[in-house]
Amino acid sequence: MASKSKERKNRKKLKCSECGTVNYFVRKNHVLQNRLELNKLCKTCGKHTLHKETK
Ligand SMILES: [Zn+2]
């Protein structure tokens, strides 16, 4: 189904800006055009770090 592949395309990873570990997945909709940057807990760093959207 075409709709399923579209959903997968909109899924983005959130990568820790300090160690580079991918800790979170987000579903991005078409309205959000700007890059996501969220302060989230990184298990590798053991603290809250800035997580940035990656492909
Ligand atoms: Zn980290």
mmCIF file of the protein (N, C-alpha, C, O) and its ligand, coordinates in Angstrom:
data_MODEL
# 
_entry.id   MODEL 
# 
loop_
_entity.id 
_entity.type 
_entity.pdbx_number_of_molecules 
1 polymer     1 
2 non-polymer 1 
# 
_entity_poly.entity_id                      1 
_entity_poly.type                           'polypeptide(L)' 
_entity_poly.nstd_linkage                   no 
_entity_poly.nstd_monomer                   no 
_entity_poly.pdbx_seq_one_letter_code       MASKSKERKNRKKLKCSECGTVNYFVRKNHVLQNRLELNKLCKTCGKHTLHKETK 
_entity_poly.pdbx_seq_one_letter_code_can   MASKSKERKNRKKLKCSECGTVNYFVRKNHVLQNRLELNKLCKTCGKHTLHKETK 
_entity_poly.pdbx_strand_id                 A 
# 
loop_
_entity_poly_seq.entity_id 
_entity_poly_seq.num 
_entity_poly_seq.mon_id 
_entity_poly_seq.hetero 
1 1  MET n 
1 2  ALA n 
1 3  SER n 
1 4  LYS n 
1 5  SER n 
1 6  LYS n 
1 7  GLU n 
1 8  ARG n 
1 9  LYS n 
1 10 ASN n 
1 11 ARG n 
1 12 LYS n 
1 13 LYS n 
1 14 LEU n 
1 15 LYS n 
1 16 CYS n 
1 17 SER n 
1 18 GLU n 
1 19 CYS n 
1 20 GLY n 
1 21 THR n 
1 22 VAL n 
1 23 ASN n 
1 24 TYR n 
1 25 PHE n 
1 26 VAL n 
1 27 ARG n 
1 28 LYS n 
1 29 ASN n 
1 30 HIS n 
1 31 VAL n 
1 32 LEU n 
1 33 GLN n 
1 34 ASN n 
1 35 ARG n 
1 36 LEU n 
1 37 GLU n 
1 38 LEU n 
1 39 ASN n 
1 40 LYS n 
1 41 LEU n 
1 42 CYS n 
1 43 LYS n 
1 44 THR n 
1 45 CYS n 
1 46 GLY n 
1 47 LYS n 
1 48 HIS n 
1 49 THR n 
1 50 LEU n 
1 51 HIS n 
1 52 LYS n 
1 53 GLU n 
1 54 THR n 
1 55 LYS n 
# 
loop_
_struct_asym.id 
_struct_asym.entity_id 
A 1 
B 2 
# 
loop_
_chem_comp.id 
_chem_comp.type 
_chem_comp.mon_nstd_flag 
ALA 'L-peptide linking' y 
ARG 'L-peptide linking' y 
ASN 'L-peptide linking' y 
CYS 'L-peptide linking' y 
GLN 'L-peptide linking' y 
GLU 'L-peptide linking' y 
GLY 'peptide linking'   y 
HIS 'L-peptide linking' y 
LEU 'L-peptide linking' y 
LYS 'L-peptide linking' y 
MET 'L-peptide linking' y 
PHE 'L-peptide linking' y 
SER 'L-peptide linking' y 
THR 'L-peptide linking' y 
TYR 'L-peptide linking' y 
VAL 'L-peptide linking' y 
ZN  non-polymer         . 
# 
_pdbx_entity_nonpoly.entity_id   2 
_pdbx_entity_nonpoly.name        ? 
_pdbx_entity_nonpoly.comp_id     ZN 
# 
_pdbx_nonpoly_scheme.asym_id         B 
_pdbx_nonpoly_scheme.entity_id       2 
_pdbx_nonpoly_scheme.mon_id          ZN 
_pdbx_nonpoly_scheme.ndb_seq_num     1 
_pdbx_nonpoly_scheme.pdb_seq_num     101 
_pdbx_nonpoly_scheme.auth_seq_num    101 
_pdbx_nonpoly_scheme.pdb_mon_id      ZN 
_pdbx_nonpoly_scheme.auth_mon_id     ZN 
_pdbx_nonpoly_scheme.pdb_strand_id   A 
_pdbx_nonpoly_scheme.pdb_ins_code    . 
# 
loop_
_atom_site.group_PDB 
_atom_site.id 
_atom_site.type_symbol 
_atom_site.label_atom_id 
_atom_site.label_alt_id 
_atom_site.label_comp_id 
_atom_site.label_asym_id 
_atom_site.label_entity_id 
_atom_site.label_seq_id 
_atom_site.pdbx_PDB_ins_code 
_atom_site.Cartn_x 
_atom_site.Cartn_y 
_atom_site.Cartn_z 
_atom_site.occupancy 
_atom_site.B_iso_or_equiv 
_atom_site.pdbx_formal_charge 
_atom_site.auth_seq_id 
_atom_site.auth_comp_id 
_atom_site.auth_asym_id 
_atom_site.auth_atom_id 
_atom_site.pdbx_PDB_model_num 
ATOM   1   N  N  . MET A 1 1  ? 0.840  -1.203 0.000  1.00 0.00 ? 1   MET A N  1 
ATOM   2   C  CA . MET A 1 1  ? 0.000  0.000  0.000  1.00 0.00 ? 1   MET A CA 1 
ATOM   3   C  C  . MET A 1 1  ? 0.881  1.262  0.000  1.00 0.00 ? 1   MET A C  1 
ATOM   4   O  O  . MET A 1 1  ? 1.892  1.327  0.699  1.00 0.00 ? 1   MET A O  1 
ATOM   5   N  N  . ALA A 1 2  ? 0.485  2.233  -0.776 1.00 0.00 ? 2   ALA A N  1 
ATOM   6   C  CA . ALA A 1 2  ? 1.264  3.457  -0.911 1.00 0.00 ? 2   ALA A CA 1 
ATOM   7   C  C  . ALA A 1 2  ? 1.285  4.267  0.380  1.00 0.00 ? 2   ALA A C  1 
ATOM   8   O  O  . ALA A 1 2  ? 2.286  4.906  0.703  1.00 0.00 ? 2   ALA A O  1 
ATOM   9   N  N  . SER A 1 3  ? 0.191  4.237  1.106  1.00 0.00 ? 3   SER A N  1 
ATOM   10  C  CA . SER A 1 3  ? 0.097  5.037  2.325  1.00 0.00 ? 3   SER A CA 1 
ATOM   11  C  C  . SER A 1 3  ? 1.077  4.553  3.388  1.00 0.00 ? 3   SER A C  1 
ATOM   12  O  O  . SER A 1 3  ? 1.569  5.344  4.193  1.00 0.00 ? 3   SER A O  1 
ATOM   13  N  N  . LYS A 1 4  ? 1.355  3.261  3.389  1.00 0.00 ? 4   LYS A N  1 
ATOM   14  C  CA . LYS A 1 4  ? 2.273  2.717  4.395  1.00 0.00 ? 4   LYS A CA 1 
ATOM   15  C  C  . LYS A 1 4  ? 3.706  3.197  4.170  1.00 0.00 ? 4   LYS A C  1 
ATOM   16  O  O  . LYS A 1 4  ? 4.403  3.549  5.122  1.00 0.00 ? 4   LYS A O  1 
ATOM   17  N  N  . SER A 1 5  ? 4.137  3.212  2.930  1.00 0.00 ? 5   SER A N  1 
ATOM   18  C  CA . SER A 1 5  ? 5.493  3.664  2.636  1.00 0.00 ? 5   SER A CA 1 
ATOM   19  C  C  . SER A 1 5  ? 5.650  5.151  2.918  1.00 0.00 ? 5   SER A C  1 
ATOM   20  O  O  . SER A 1 5  ? 6.734  5.609  3.279  1.00 0.00 ? 5   SER A O  1 
ATOM   21  N  N  . LYS A 1 6  ? 4.579  5.895  2.753  1.00 0.00 ? 6   LYS A N  1 
ATOM   22  C  CA . LYS A 1 6  ? 4.608  7.319  3.045  1.00 0.00 ? 6   LYS A CA 1 
ATOM   23  C  C  . LYS A 1 6  ? 4.825  7.542  4.547  1.00 0.00 ? 6   LYS A C  1 
ATOM   24  O  O  . LYS A 1 6  ? 5.587  8.421  4.951  1.00 0.00 ? 6   LYS A O  1 
ATOM   25  N  N  . GLU A 1 7  ? 4.156  6.746  5.351  1.00 0.00 ? 7   GLU A N  1 
ATOM   26  C  CA . GLU A 1 7  ? 4.292  6.873  6.800  1.00 0.00 ? 7   GLU A CA 1 
ATOM   27  C  C  . GLU A 1 7  ? 5.728  6.607  7.236  1.00 0.00 ? 7   GLU A C  1 
ATOM   28  O  O  . GLU A 1 7  ? 6.259  7.292  8.111  1.00 0.00 ? 7   GLU A O  1 
ATOM   29  N  N  . ARG A 1 8  ? 6.334  5.629  6.631  1.00 0.00 ? 8   ARG A N  1 
ATOM   30  C  CA . ARG A 1 8  ? 7.711  5.278  6.981  1.00 0.00 ? 8   ARG A CA 1 
ATOM   31  C  C  . ARG A 1 8  ? 8.662  6.416  6.614  1.00 0.00 ? 8   ARG A C  1 
ATOM   32  O  O  . ARG A 1 8  ? 9.637  6.684  7.317  1.00 0.00 ? 8   ARG A O  1 
ATOM   33  N  N  . LYS A 1 9  ? 8.364  7.061  5.525  1.00 0.00 ? 9   LYS A N  1 
ATOM   34  C  CA . LYS A 1 9  ? 9.198  8.161  5.058  1.00 0.00 ? 9   LYS A CA 1 
ATOM   35  C  C  . LYS A 1 9  ? 9.183  9.331  6.051  1.00 0.00 ? 9   LYS A C  1 
ATOM   36  O  O  . LYS A 1 9  ? 10.172 10.048 6.204  1.00 0.00 ? 9   LYS A O  1 
ATOM   37  N  N  . ASN A 1 10 ? 8.044  9.502  6.716  1.00 0.00 ? 10  ASN A N  1 
ATOM   38  C  CA . ASN A 1 10 ? 7.903  10.636 7.622  1.00 0.00 ? 10  ASN A CA 1 
ATOM   39  C  C  . ASN A 1 10 ? 8.509  10.375 8.989  1.00 0.00 ? 10  ASN A C  1 
ATOM   40  O  O  . ASN A 1 10 ? 8.532  11.267 9.837  1.00 0.00 ? 10  ASN A O  1 
ATOM   41  N  N  . ARG A 1 11 ? 8.995  9.179  9.211  1.00 0.00 ? 11  ARG A N  1 
ATOM   42  C  CA . ARG A 1 11 ? 9.560  8.871  10.516 1.00 0.00 ? 11  ARG A CA 1 
ATOM   43  C  C  . ARG A 1 11 ? 11.014 9.332  10.573 1.00 0.00 ? 11  ARG A C  1 
ATOM   44  O  O  . ARG A 1 11 ? 11.830 8.995  9.716  1.00 0.00 ? 11  ARG A O  1 
ATOM   45  N  N  . LYS A 1 12 ? 11.305 10.106 11.601 1.00 0.00 ? 12  LYS A N  1 
ATOM   46  C  CA . LYS A 1 12 ? 12.657 10.639 11.746 1.00 0.00 ? 12  LYS A CA 1 
ATOM   47  C  C  . LYS A 1 12 ? 13.296 10.128 13.018 1.00 0.00 ? 12  LYS A C  1 
ATOM   48  O  O  . LYS A 1 12 ? 12.615 9.774  13.980 1.00 0.00 ? 12  LYS A O  1 
ATOM   49  N  N  . LYS A 1 13 ? 14.601 10.097 13.005 1.00 0.00 ? 13  LYS A N  1 
ATOM   50  C  CA . LYS A 1 13 ? 15.341 9.707  14.199 1.00 0.00 ? 13  LYS A CA 1 
ATOM   51  C  C  . LYS A 1 13 ? 15.781 10.958 14.936 1.00 0.00 ? 13  LYS A C  1 
ATOM   52  O  O  . LYS A 1 13 ? 16.047 12.001 14.339 1.00 0.00 ? 13  LYS A O  1 
ATOM   53  N  N  . LEU A 1 14 ? 15.849 10.822 16.243 1.00 0.00 ? 14  LEU A N  1 
ATOM   54  C  CA . LEU A 1 14 ? 16.426 11.896 17.047 1.00 0.00 ? 14  LEU A CA 1 
ATOM   55  C  C  . LEU A 1 14 ? 17.751 11.417 17.613 1.00 0.00 ? 14  LEU A C  1 
ATOM   56  O  O  . LEU A 1 14 ? 17.808 10.448 18.370 1.00 0.00 ? 14  LEU A O  1 
ATOM   57  N  N  . LYS A 1 15 ? 18.803 12.104 17.239 1.00 0.00 ? 15  LYS A N  1 
ATOM   58  C  CA . LYS A 1 15 ? 20.153 11.685 17.596 1.00 0.00 ? 15  LYS A CA 1 
ATOM   59  C  C  . LYS A 1 15 ? 20.738 12.602 18.658 1.00 0.00 ? 15  LYS A C  1 
ATOM   60  O  O  . LYS A 1 15 ? 20.593 13.823 18.591 1.00 0.00 ? 15  LYS A O  1 
ATOM   61  N  N  . CYS A 1 16 ? 21.396 12.003 19.629 1.00 0.00 ? 16  CYS A N  1 
ATOM   62  C  CA . CYS A 1 16 ? 22.074 12.770 20.666 1.00 0.00 ? 16  CYS A CA 1 
ATOM   63  C  C  . CYS A 1 16 ? 23.197 13.590 20.044 1.00 0.00 ? 16  CYS A C  1 
ATOM   64  O  O  . CYS A 1 16 ? 24.026 13.066 19.300 1.00 0.00 ? 16  CYS A O  1 
ATOM   65  N  N  . SER A 1 17 ? 23.214 14.882 20.357 1.00 0.00 ? 17  SER A N  1 
ATOM   66  C  CA . SER A 1 17 ? 24.212 15.758 19.744 1.00 0.00 ? 17  SER A CA 1 
ATOM   67  C  C  . SER A 1 17 ? 25.586 15.579 20.382 1.00 0.00 ? 17  SER A C  1 
ATOM   68  O  O  . SER A 1 17 ? 26.584 16.066 19.851 1.00 0.00 ? 17  SER A O  1 
ATOM   69  N  N  . GLU A 1 18 ? 25.643 14.879 21.522 1.00 0.00 ? 18  GLU A N  1 
ATOM   70  C  CA . GLU A 1 18 ? 26.934 14.711 22.205 1.00 0.00 ? 18  GLU A CA 1 
ATOM   71  C  C  . GLU A 1 18 ? 27.629 13.400 21.836 1.00 0.00 ? 18  GLU A C  1 
ATOM   72  O  O  . GLU A 1 18 ? 28.825 13.389 21.546 1.00 0.00 ? 18  GLU A O  1 
ATOM   73  N  N  . CYS A 1 19 ? 26.873 12.289 21.847 1.00 0.00 ? 19  CYS A N  1 
ATOM   74  C  CA . CYS A 1 19 ? 27.517 11.001 21.556 1.00 0.00 ? 19  CYS A CA 1 
ATOM   75  C  C  . CYS A 1 19 ? 27.067 10.409 20.220 1.00 0.00 ? 19  CYS A C  1 
ATOM   76  O  O  . CYS A 1 19 ? 27.687 9.477  19.708 1.00 0.00 ? 19  CYS A O  1 
ATOM   77  N  N  . GLY A 1 20 ? 25.999 10.948 19.667 1.00 0.00 ? 20  GLY A N  1 
ATOM   78  C  CA . GLY A 1 20 ? 25.552 10.494 18.360 1.00 0.00 ? 20  GLY A CA 1 
ATOM   79  C  C  . GLY A 1 20 ? 24.660 9.272  18.366 1.00 0.00 ? 20  GLY A C  1 
ATOM   80  O  O  . GLY A 1 20 ? 24.352 8.717  17.312 1.00 0.00 ? 20  GLY A O  1 
ATOM   81  N  N  . THR A 1 21 ? 24.241 8.847  19.558 1.00 0.00 ? 21  THR A N  1 
ATOM   82  C  CA . THR A 1 21 ? 23.361 7.690  19.653 1.00 0.00 ? 21  THR A CA 1 
ATOM   83  C  C  . THR A 1 21 ? 21.929 8.072  19.302 1.00 0.00 ? 21  THR A C  1 
ATOM   84  O  O  . THR A 1 21 ? 21.420 9.100  19.749 1.00 0.00 ? 21  THR A O  1 
ATOM   85  N  N  . VAL A 1 22 ? 21.290 7.234  18.499 1.00 0.00 ? 22  VAL A N  1 
ATOM   86  C  CA . VAL A 1 22 ? 19.885 7.460  18.174 1.00 0.00 ? 22  VAL A CA 1 
ATOM   87  C  C  . VAL A 1 22 ? 19.020 6.867  19.280 1.00 0.00 ? 22  VAL A C  1 
ATOM   88  O  O  . VAL A 1 22 ? 18.988 5.652  19.475 1.00 0.00 ? 22  VAL A O  1 
ATOM   89  N  N  . ASN A 1 23 ? 18.327 7.732  19.993 1.00 0.00 ? 23  ASN A N  1 
ATOM   90  C  CA . ASN A 1 23 ? 17.540 7.291  21.145 1.00 0.00 ? 23  ASN A CA 1 
ATOM   91  C  C  . ASN A 1 23 ? 16.041 7.356  20.928 1.00 0.00 ? 23  ASN A C  1 
ATOM   92  O  O  . ASN A 1 23 ? 15.285 6.664  21.611 1.00 0.00 ? 23  ASN A O  1 
ATOM   93  N  N  . TYR A 1 24 ? 15.606 8.168  19.999 1.00 0.00 ? 24  TYR A N  1 
ATOM   94  C  CA . TYR A 1 24 ? 14.174 8.371  19.836 1.00 0.00 ? 24  TYR A CA 1 
ATOM   95  C  C  . TYR A 1 24 ? 13.774 8.396  18.370 1.00 0.00 ? 24  TYR A C  1 
ATOM   96  O  O  . TYR A 1 24 ? 14.558 8.734  17.482 1.00 0.00 ? 24  TYR A O  1 
ATOM   97  N  N  . PHE A 1 25 ? 12.522 8.024  18.160 1.00 0.00 ? 25  PHE A N  1 
ATOM   98  C  CA . PHE A 1 25 ? 11.942 8.119  16.826 1.00 0.00 ? 25  PHE A CA 1 
ATOM   99  C  C  . PHE A 1 25 ? 10.710 9.012  16.887 1.00 0.00 ? 25  PHE A C  1 
ATOM   100 O  O  . PHE A 1 25 ? 9.905  8.919  17.814 1.00 0.00 ? 25  PHE A O  1 
ATOM   101 N  N  . VAL A 1 26 ? 10.578 9.857  15.912 1.00 0.00 ? 26  VAL A N  1 
ATOM   102 C  CA . VAL A 1 26 ? 9.402  10.725 15.871 1.00 0.00 ? 26  VAL A CA 1 
ATOM   103 C  C  . VAL A 1 26 ? 8.736  10.638 14.509 1.00 0.00 ? 26  VAL A C  1 
ATOM   104 O  O  . VAL A 1 26 ? 9.383  10.410 13.487 1.00 0.00 ? 26  VAL A O  1 
ATOM   105 N  N  . ARG A 1 27 ? 7.450  10.822 14.527 1.00 0.00 ? 27  ARG A N  1 
ATOM   106 C  CA . ARG A 1 27 ? 6.727  10.868 13.264 1.00 0.00 ? 27  ARG A CA 1 
ATOM   107 C  C  . ARG A 1 27 ? 6.519  12.333 12.896 1.00 0.00 ? 27  ARG A C  1 
ATOM   108 O  O  . ARG A 1 27 ? 5.916  13.106 13.640 1.00 0.00 ? 27  ARG A O  1 
ATOM   109 N  N  . LYS A 1 28 ? 7.021  12.674 11.766 1.00 0.00 ? 28  LYS A N  1 
ATOM   110 C  CA . LYS A 1 28 ? 6.964  14.069 11.355 1.00 0.00 ? 28  LYS A CA 1 
ATOM   111 C  C  . LYS A 1 28 ? 5.838  14.257 10.344 1.00 0.00 ? 28  LYS A C  1 
ATOM   112 O  O  . LYS A 1 28 ? 5.704  13.497 9.384  1.00 0.00 ? 28  LYS A O  1 
ATOM   113 N  N  . ASN A 1 29 ? 5.049  15.267 10.578 1.00 0.00 ? 29  ASN A N  1 
ATOM   114 C  CA . ASN A 1 29 ? 4.010  15.555 9.584  1.00 0.00 ? 29  ASN A CA 1 
ATOM   115 C  C  . ASN A 1 29 ? 4.456  16.667 8.638  1.00 0.00 ? 29  ASN A C  1 
ATOM   116 O  O  . ASN A 1 29 ? 5.468  17.332 8.858  1.00 0.00 ? 29  ASN A O  1 
ATOM   117 N  N  . HIS A 1 30 ? 3.696  16.838 7.618  1.00 0.00 ? 30  HIS A N  1 
ATOM   118 C  CA . HIS A 1 30 ? 4.099  17.752 6.545  1.00 0.00 ? 30  HIS A CA 1 
ATOM   119 C  C  . HIS A 1 30 ? 4.124  19.211 6.979  1.00 0.00 ? 30  HIS A C  1 
ATOM   120 O  O  . HIS A 1 30 ? 4.810  20.035 6.373  1.00 0.00 ? 30  HIS A O  1 
ATOM   121 N  N  . VAL A 1 31 ? 3.381  19.523 8.017  1.00 0.00 ? 31  VAL A N  1 
ATOM   122 C  CA . VAL A 1 31 ? 3.287  20.921 8.463  1.00 0.00 ? 31  VAL A CA 1 
ATOM   123 C  C  . VAL A 1 31 ? 4.608  21.363 9.091  1.00 0.00 ? 31  VAL A C  1 
ATOM   124 O  O  . VAL A 1 31 ? 5.034  22.507 8.928  1.00 0.00 ? 31  VAL A O  1 
ATOM   125 N  N  . LEU A 1 32 ? 5.246  20.440 9.810  1.00 0.00 ? 32  LEU A N  1 
ATOM   126 C  CA . LEU A 1 32 ? 6.500  20.771 10.458 1.00 0.00 ? 32  LEU A CA 1 
ATOM   127 C  C  . LEU A 1 32 ? 7.645  20.730 9.446  1.00 0.00 ? 32  LEU A C  1 
ATOM   128 O  O  . LEU A 1 32 ? 8.045  19.656 8.998  1.00 0.00 ? 32  LEU A O  1 
ATOM   129 N  N  . GLN A 1 33 ? 8.151  21.858 9.103  1.00 0.00 ? 33  GLN A N  1 
ATOM   130 C  CA . GLN A 1 33 ? 9.229  21.926 8.117  1.00 0.00 ? 33  GLN A CA 1 
ATOM   131 C  C  . GLN A 1 33 ? 10.587 22.135 8.783  1.00 0.00 ? 33  GLN A C  1 
ATOM   132 O  O  . GLN A 1 33 ? 11.617 21.708 8.261  1.00 0.00 ? 33  GLN A O  1 
ATOM   133 N  N  . ASN A 1 34 ? 10.575 22.789 9.925  1.00 0.00 ? 34  ASN A N  1 
ATOM   134 C  CA . ASN A 1 34 ? 11.840 23.079 10.596 1.00 0.00 ? 34  ASN A CA 1 
ATOM   135 C  C  . ASN A 1 34 ? 12.393 21.848 11.308 1.00 0.00 ? 34  ASN A C  1 
ATOM   136 O  O  . ASN A 1 34 ? 11.639 20.943 11.666 1.00 0.00 ? 34  ASN A O  1 
ATOM   137 N  N  . ARG A 1 35 ? 13.668 21.816 11.506 1.00 0.00 ? 35  ARG A N  1 
ATOM   138 C  CA . ARG A 1 35 ? 14.339 20.683 12.125 1.00 0.00 ? 35  ARG A CA 1 
ATOM   139 C  C  . ARG A 1 35 ? 14.013 20.596 13.599 1.00 0.00 ? 35  ARG A C  1 
ATOM   140 O  O  . ARG A 1 35 ? 13.961 21.596 14.314 1.00 0.00 ? 35  ARG A O  1 
ATOM   141 N  N  . LEU A 1 36 ? 13.798 19.375 14.025 1.00 0.00 ? 36  LEU A N  1 
ATOM   142 C  CA . LEU A 1 36 ? 13.458 19.156 15.421 1.00 0.00 ? 36  LEU A CA 1 
ATOM   143 C  C  . LEU A 1 36 ? 14.705 19.144 16.301 1.00 0.00 ? 36  LEU A C  1 
ATOM   144 O  O  . LEU A 1 36 ? 15.715 18.519 15.978 1.00 0.00 ? 36  LEU A O  1 
ATOM   145 N  N  . GLU A 1 37 ? 14.602 19.846 17.410 1.00 0.00 ? 37  GLU A N  1 
ATOM   146 C  CA . GLU A 1 37 ? 15.658 19.810 18.403 1.00 0.00 ? 37  GLU A CA 1 
ATOM   147 C  C  . GLU A 1 37 ? 15.019 19.712 19.775 1.00 0.00 ? 37  GLU A C  1 
ATOM   148 O  O  . GLU A 1 37 ? 14.330 20.630 20.223 1.00 0.00 ? 37  GLU A O  1 
ATOM   149 N  N  . LEU A 1 38 ? 15.254 18.592 20.435 1.00 0.00 ? 38  LEU A N  1 
ATOM   150 C  CA . LEU A 1 38 ? 14.602 18.368 21.715 1.00 0.00 ? 38  LEU A CA 1 
ATOM   151 C  C  . LEU A 1 38 ? 15.613 17.975 22.780 1.00 0.00 ? 38  LEU A C  1 
ATOM   152 O  O  . LEU A 1 38 ? 16.582 17.259 22.524 1.00 0.00 ? 38  LEU A O  1 
ATOM   153 N  N  . ASN A 1 39 ? 15.353 18.469 23.982 1.00 0.00 ? 39  ASN A N  1 
ATOM   154 C  CA . ASN A 1 39 ? 16.198 18.103 25.106 1.00 0.00 ? 39  ASN A CA 1 
ATOM   155 C  C  . ASN A 1 39 ? 15.649 16.816 25.718 1.00 0.00 ? 39  ASN A C  1 
ATOM   156 O  O  . ASN A 1 39 ? 14.592 16.822 26.348 1.00 0.00 ? 39  ASN A O  1 
ATOM   157 N  N  . LYS A 1 40 ? 16.375 15.716 25.529 1.00 0.00 ? 40  LYS A N  1 
ATOM   158 C  CA . LYS A 1 40 ? 15.883 14.426 25.993 1.00 0.00 ? 40  LYS A CA 1 
ATOM   159 C  C  . LYS A 1 40 ? 16.983 13.650 26.693 1.00 0.00 ? 40  LYS A C  1 
ATOM   160 O  O  . LYS A 1 40 ? 18.173 13.934 26.559 1.00 0.00 ? 40  LYS A O  1 
ATOM   161 N  N  . LEU A 1 41 ? 16.528 12.653 27.451 1.00 0.00 ? 41  LEU A N  1 
ATOM   162 C  CA . LEU A 1 41 ? 17.479 11.839 28.198 1.00 0.00 ? 41  LEU A CA 1 
ATOM   163 C  C  . LEU A 1 41 ? 18.211 10.874 27.275 1.00 0.00 ? 41  LEU A C  1 
ATOM   164 O  O  . LEU A 1 41 ? 17.592 10.114 26.530 1.00 0.00 ? 41  LEU A O  1 
ATOM   165 N  N  . CYS A 1 42 ? 19.526 10.916 27.338 1.00 0.00 ? 42  CYS A N  1 
ATOM   166 C  CA . CYS A 1 42 ? 20.344 9.973  26.592 1.00 0.00 ? 42  CYS A CA 1 
ATOM   167 C  C  . CYS A 1 42 ? 20.903 8.949  27.567 1.00 0.00 ? 42  CYS A C  1 
ATOM   168 O  O  . CYS A 1 42 ? 21.572 9.300  28.539 1.00 0.00 ? 42  CYS A O  1 
ATOM   169 N  N  . LYS A 1 43 ? 20.623 7.681  27.298 1.00 0.00 ? 43  LYS A N  1 
ATOM   170 C  CA . LYS A 1 43 ? 21.089 6.608  28.197 1.00 0.00 ? 43  LYS A CA 1 
ATOM   171 C  C  . LYS A 1 43 ? 22.602 6.473  28.144 1.00 0.00 ? 43  LYS A C  1 
ATOM   172 O  O  . LYS A 1 43 ? 23.243 6.157  29.146 1.00 0.00 ? 43  LYS A O  1 
ATOM   173 N  N  . THR A 1 44 ? 23.165 6.715  26.971 1.00 0.00 ? 44  THR A N  1 
ATOM   174 C  CA . THR A 1 44 ? 24.612 6.591  26.802 1.00 0.00 ? 44  THR A CA 1 
ATOM   175 C  C  . THR A 1 44 ? 25.352 7.662  27.583 1.00 0.00 ? 44  THR A C  1 
ATOM   176 O  O  . THR A 1 44 ? 26.353 7.383  28.244 1.00 0.00 ? 44  THR A O  1 
ATOM   177 N  N  . CYS A 1 45 ? 24.856 8.887  27.506 1.00 0.00 ? 45  CYS A N  1 
ATOM   178 C  CA . CYS A 1 45 ? 25.478 9.999  28.236 1.00 0.00 ? 45  CYS A CA 1 
ATOM   179 C  C  . CYS A 1 45 ? 25.048 10.008 29.694 1.00 0.00 ? 45  CYS A C  1 
ATOM   180 O  O  . CYS A 1 45 ? 25.760 10.544 30.543 1.00 0.00 ? 45  CYS A O  1 
ATOM   181 N  N  . GLY A 1 46 ? 23.897 9.424  29.999 1.00 0.00 ? 46  GLY A N  1 
ATOM   182 C  CA . GLY A 1 46 ? 23.386 9.394  31.362 1.00 0.00 ? 46  GLY A CA 1 
ATOM   183 C  C  . GLY A 1 46 ? 22.856 10.736 31.828 1.00 0.00 ? 46  GLY A C  1 
ATOM   184 O  O  . GLY A 1 46 ? 22.798 11.010 33.026 1.00 0.00 ? 46  GLY A O  1 
ATOM   185 N  N  . LYS A 1 47 ? 22.476 11.563 30.885 1.00 0.00 ? 47  LYS A N  1 
ATOM   186 C  CA . LYS A 1 47 ? 21.922 12.882 31.221 1.00 0.00 ? 47  LYS A CA 1 
ATOM   187 C  C  . LYS A 1 47 ? 21.068 13.395 30.070 1.00 0.00 ? 47  LYS A C  1 
ATOM   188 O  O  . LYS A 1 47 ? 20.987 12.783 29.006 1.00 0.00 ? 47  LYS A O  1 
ATOM   189 N  N  . HIS A 1 48 ? 20.438 14.529 30.313 1.00 0.00 ? 48  HIS A N  1 
ATOM   190 C  CA . HIS A 1 48 ? 19.643 15.140 29.261 1.00 0.00 ? 48  HIS A CA 1 
ATOM   191 C  C  . HIS A 1 48 ? 20.551 15.898 28.301 1.00 0.00 ? 48  HIS A C  1 
ATOM   192 O  O  . HIS A 1 48 ? 21.348 16.742 28.709 1.00 0.00 ? 48  HIS A O  1 
ATOM   193 N  N  . THR A 1 49 ? 20.415 15.588 27.054 1.00 0.00 ? 49  THR A N  1 
ATOM   194 C  CA . THR A 1 49 ? 21.210 16.280 26.038 1.00 0.00 ? 49  THR A CA 1 
ATOM   195 C  C  . THR A 1 49 ? 20.296 16.727 24.903 1.00 0.00 ? 49  THR A C  1 
ATOM   196 O  O  . THR A 1 49 ? 19.140 16.315 24.818 1.00 0.00 ? 49  THR A O  1 
ATOM   197 N  N  . LEU A 1 50 ? 20.822 17.556 24.058 1.00 0.00 ? 50  LEU A N  1 
ATOM   198 C  CA . LEU A 1 50 ? 20.064 18.018 22.900 1.00 0.00 ? 50  LEU A CA 1 
ATOM   199 C  C  . LEU A 1 50 ? 20.041 16.931 21.827 1.00 0.00 ? 50  LEU A C  1 
ATOM   200 O  O  . LEU A 1 50 ? 21.080 16.445 21.382 1.00 0.00 ? 50  LEU A O  1 
ATOM   201 N  N  . HIS A 1 51 ? 18.843 16.574 21.435 1.00 0.00 ? 51  HIS A N  1 
ATOM   202 C  CA . HIS A 1 51 ? 18.694 15.575 20.384 1.00 0.00 ? 51  HIS A CA 1 
ATOM   203 C  C  . HIS A 1 51 ? 18.225 16.253 19.114 1.00 0.00 ? 51  HIS A C  1 
ATOM   204 O  O  . HIS A 1 51 ? 17.259 17.016 19.115 1.00 0.00 ? 51  HIS A O  1 
ATOM   205 N  N  . LYS A 1 52 ? 18.915 15.966 18.052 1.00 0.00 ? 52  LYS A N  1 
ATOM   206 C  CA . LYS A 1 52 ? 18.580 16.596 16.778 1.00 0.00 ? 52  LYS A CA 1 
ATOM   207 C  C  . LYS A 1 52 ? 18.064 15.575 15.791 1.00 0.00 ? 52  LYS A C  1 
ATOM   208 O  O  . LYS A 1 52 ? 18.436 14.401 15.808 1.00 0.00 ? 52  LYS A O  1 
ATOM   209 N  N  . GLU A 1 53 ? 17.202 16.061 14.941 1.00 0.00 ? 53  GLU A N  1 
ATOM   210 C  CA . GLU A 1 53 ? 16.608 15.227 13.918 1.00 0.00 ? 53  GLU A CA 1 
ATOM   211 C  C  . GLU A 1 53 ? 17.660 14.790 12.905 1.00 0.00 ? 53  GLU A C  1 
ATOM   212 O  O  . GLU A 1 53 ? 18.505 15.582 12.489 1.00 0.00 ? 53  GLU A O  1 
ATOM   213 N  N  . THR A 1 54 ? 17.598 13.528 12.517 1.00 0.00 ? 54  THR A N  1 
ATOM   214 C  CA . THR A 1 54 ? 18.479 13.031 11.478 1.00 0.00 ? 54  THR A CA 1 
ATOM   215 C  C  . THR A 1 54 ? 17.673 12.159 10.540 1.00 0.00 ? 54  THR A C  1 
ATOM   216 O  O  . THR A 1 54 ? 16.560 11.749 10.868 1.00 0.00 ? 54  THR A O  1 
ATOM   217 N  N  . LYS A 1 55 ? 18.232 11.873 9.366  1.00 0.00 ? 55  LYS A N  1 
ATOM   218 C  CA . LYS A 1 55 ? 17.470 11.115 8.372  1.00 0.00 ? 55  LYS A CA 1 
ATOM   219 C  C  . LYS A 1 55 ? 17.410 9.622  8.687  1.00 0.00 ? 55  LYS A C  1 
ATOM   220 O  O  . LYS A 1 55 ? 16.803 8.857  7.937  1.00 0.00 ? 55  LYS A O  1 
HETATM 221 ZN ZN . ZN  B 2 .  ? 24.361 10.860 24.273 1.00 0.00 2 101 ZN  A ZN 1 
# 
